[in-house]
Amino acid sequence: MSPIERHPVGDDRAAGFESGLQHRLDTRAKSNNQYPAHLRRQLQIEKVCRVPRLVAELLDEIGRHHGLEDDIADRLGRYAELDPRLLAAVGGDRFPASPVRLVGGAP
């Protein structure tokens, strides 16, 4: 089996990849623990952000749990004022690409 599998777009096994491509580090692994924590978090954020209601529920839950409702409301207001076209122009609308490293290549 190749290290890259194709899955239909929208298939839950694609773990958030819009293109339907998912890199499998260990095809026997049953969880996402095979991914570095920052990549796992990024994939979770991308998946949650597709559904605005989930973002609202998450922010409300964090606010209630930590007593931060007013702080979250203030910060959310500032973020909502950002111009999405400007963010896209400077690349602020997406995560930076992961670094690519050559493994086992010639020196």
C-alpha positions as CSV (number, residue, x, y, z in Angstrom):
1,M,0.0,0.0,0.0
2,S,1.4,3.4,-0.9
3,P,2.0,6.0,1.8
4,I,-0.7,8.2,0.3
5,E,-4.3,7.0,0.0
6,R,-7.1,8.6,-1.9
7,H,-10.4,8.9,-0.2
8,P,-13.6,10.5,-1.5
9,V,-14.0,14.2,-0.5
10,G,-16.1,14.4,2.6
11,D,-15.2,10.9,3.8
12,D,-14.6,11.0,7.5
13,R,-11.4,8.9,7.0
14,A,-9.9,11.9,5.2
15,A,-9.5,13.5,8.6
16,G,-10.2,17.0,7.4
17,F,-8.3,17.0,4.1
18,E,-10.5,18.8,1.5
19,S,-8.5,17.2,-1.3
20,G,-9.2,13.7,-0.1
21,L,-5.5,12.9,0.4
22,Q,-4.2,11.7,3.7
23,H,-0.7,10.7,4.6
24,R,-0.6,7.5,6.6
25,L,2.4,7.1,8.8
26,D,1.3,3.8,10.2
27,T,-1.7,2.1,8.5
28,R,-2.2,-0.1,11.6
29,A,-2.6,2.9,14.0
30,K,-6.2,3.4,15.2
31,S,-5.9,7.0,16.4
32,N,-4.4,10.3,15.3
33,N,-1.7,9.9,17.9
34,Q,0.8,9.2,15.1
35,Y,0.7,12.9,14.1
36,P,2.6,15.6,15.8
37,A,0.4,17.5,18.3
38,H,0.6,20.8,16.3
39,L,-0.6,19.0,13.1
40,R,-3.3,17.1,14.9
41,R,-4.5,20.4,16.4
42,Q,-4.4,22.2,13.0
43,L,-6.5,19.4,11.4
44,Q,-9.0,19.6,14.3
45,I,-9.3,23.4,14.0
46,E,-9.9,23.2,10.2
47,K,-12.6,20.6,10.7
48,V,-14.4,22.5,13.5
49,C,-14.2,25.8,11.6
50,R,-16.3,24.4,8.7
51,V,-19.3,24.5,11.0
52,P,-19.8,28.0,12.6
53,R,-22.1,26.6,15.3
54,L,-19.3,24.4,16.6
55,V,-17.0,27.4,16.9
56,A,-19.7,29.3,18.8
57,E,-20.3,26.3,21.2
58,L,-16.6,25.8,21.8
59,L,-16.0,29.5,22.6
60,D,-19.1,29.5,24.9
61,E,-17.9,26.4,26.7
62,I,-14.4,27.8,27.2
63,G,-15.9,31.1,28.4
64,R,-18.1,29.4,31.0
65,H,-15.5,27.0,32.2
66,H,-12.8,29.6,32.8
67,G,-15.0,32.6,33.5
68,L,-13.8,34.4,30.3
69,E,-17.1,35.3,28.7
70,D,-16.5,39.0,28.5
71,D,-12.9,38.6,27.3
72,I,-13.9,36.2,24.6
73,A,-16.7,38.5,23.5
74,D,-14.2,41.5,23.2
75,R,-11.7,39.4,21.3
76,L,-14.3,37.9,19.0
77,G,-15.5,41.4,18.2
78,R,-12.0,42.5,17.2
79,Y,-11.4,39.4,15.0
80,A,-14.8,39.9,13.3
81,E,-13.7,43.4,12.2
82,L,-10.7,42.0,10.3
83,D,-11.0,42.3,6.5
84,P,-11.0,38.8,5.0
85,R,-9.7,40.0,1.7
86,L,-6.7,41.6,3.4
87,L,-6.1,38.4,5.4
88,A,-6.2,36.4,2.2
89,A,-3.8,38.8,0.4
90,V,-1.2,38.4,3.1
91,G,-1.7,34.6,3.6
92,G,-3.4,35.1,7.0
93,D,-6.4,33.0,6.1
94,R,-4.6,29.7,6.2
95,F,-2.0,27.8,8.2
96,P,1.6,27.9,6.9
97,A,2.8,24.9,4.9
98,S,4.5,22.2,6.9
99,P,8.2,22.1,6.3
100,V,9.4,19.4,3.8
101,R,12.4,17.4,4.8
102,L,14.4,15.0,2.6
103,V,14.9,11.7,4.5
104,G,17.7,9.4,3.4
105,G,18.8,11.5,0.4
106,A,22.3,12.2,-0.8
107,P,24.3,14.7,1.4
